[in-house]
């Protein structure tokens, strides 16, 4: 009977300690600092999809965004949130502790329709495959914010394309060489 009592007490302690651990985890989540921000991207803001028009204005390709396009936000070498495009502006929340304010935000646009990036939070990397361009062109662009991060509010940036679009006209010339047939 004594062994049974010791077993029940030990079980109660284990369950009680694991319960405390769960409560601490929930309290840590309650202390996260989600900060709402908006991003005005200079140029390229029309309420259409991410379309790369190779024959855009003044001989340059133009980029237009589509509702629900995503910009990934980096800060202090980590991905801290995402912004979603709607009505001419990207908006969303970033998770940055107040003690870390003061640096530039870094904005990454990876792909567009048909080019979904793979995010590896463990290694802090994002990968997007752009090899299939049969139906649309990929857009990969980046820019730091024009302003230092001071908390909730509006920020601006001019995204710079980090991949190029090229058209190659390949002409194949076949030249037949005379040959002699020997029997």
KAMO-V682078 format. One record per pair of residues at least 4 apart in sequence whose C-alpha atoms are under 7 Angstrom apart, sorted by sequence separation. I is the first residue (numbers start at 1). J is the second residue. If there is no record, write none. Layout:
{{I;J} {I;J}}
//
This chain:
{{1;5} {2;6} {3;7} {4;8} {5;9} {6;10} {7;11} {8;12} {9;13} {10;14} {11;15} {12;16} {13;17} {14;18} {15;19} {16;20} {17;21} {18;22} {19;23} {20;24} {21;25} {22;26} {23;27} {24;28} {25;29} {26;30} {27;31} {28;32} {41;45} {55;59} {56;60} {65;69} {74;78} {75;79} {85;89} {86;90} {96;100} {111;115} {120;124} {121;125} {133;137} {55;60} {56;61} {74;79} {75;80} {85;90} {111;116} {120;125} {54;60} {55;61} {56;62} {73;79} {74;80} {84;90} {85;91} {119;125} {120;126} {54;61} {72;79} {73;80} {83;90} {84;91} {110;117} {119;126} {53;61} {54;62} {73;81} {83;91} {84;92} {118;126} {119;127} {130;138} {147;155} {52;61} {53;62} {72;81} {73;82} {83;92} {117;126} {118;127} {52;62} {53;63} {72;82} {82;92} {83;93} {117;127} {118;128} {145;155} {146;156} {52;63} {71;82} {72;83} {82;93} {117;128} {145;156} {146;157} {51;63} {70;82} {71;83} {81;93} {82;94} {116;128} {145;157} {50;63} {51;64} {70;83} {71;84} {81;94} {115;128} {144;157} {50;64} {70;84} {80;94} {81;95} {115;129} {143;157} {49;64} {50;65} {69;84} {70;85} {80;95} {115;130} {143;158} {48;64} {49;65} {50;66} {68;84} {69;85} {80;96} {143;159} {48;65} {49;66} {68;85} {111;128} {142;159} {143;160} {44;62} {46;64} {47;65} {48;66} {49;67} {67;85} {68;86} {110;128} {141;159} {142;160} {44;63} {45;64} {46;65} {47;66} {66;85} {67;86} {141;160} {142;161} {44;64} {45;65} {141;161} {142;162} {44;65} {140;161} {141;162} {140;162} {115;138} {140;163} {112;138} {111;138} {112;139} {111;139} {110;139} {111;140} {75;105} {110;140} {74;105} {75;106} {109;140} {110;141} {73;105} {74;106} {109;141} {73;106} {74;107} {108;141} {109;142} {73;107} {108;142} {72;107} {73;108} {107;142} {108;143} {71;107} {72;108} {107;143} {71;108} {72;109} {106;143} {107;144} {71;109} {106;144} {70;109} {105;144} {106;145} {47;87} {104;144} {105;145} {47;88} {104;145} {46;88} {45;88} {69;112} {104;147} {104;148} {105;149} {103;148} {104;149} {78;124} {102;148} {103;149} {102;149} {101;149} {102;150} {40;89} {101;150} {39;89} {40;90} {38;89} {39;90} {38;90} {39;91} {38;91} {37;91} {38;92} {37;92} {36;92} {37;93} {36;93} {35;93} {36;94} {34;93} {35;94} {34;94} {35;95} {34;95} {33;95} {34;96} {50;112} {32;95} {33;96} {50;113} {33;97} {52;137} {37;152} {38;153} {39;154} {40;155} {41;156} {42;157} {35;151} {36;152} {37;153} {38;154} {39;155} {40;156} {41;157} {42;158} {35;152} {36;153} {37;154} {38;155} {39;156} {40;157} {41;158} {41;159}}
//
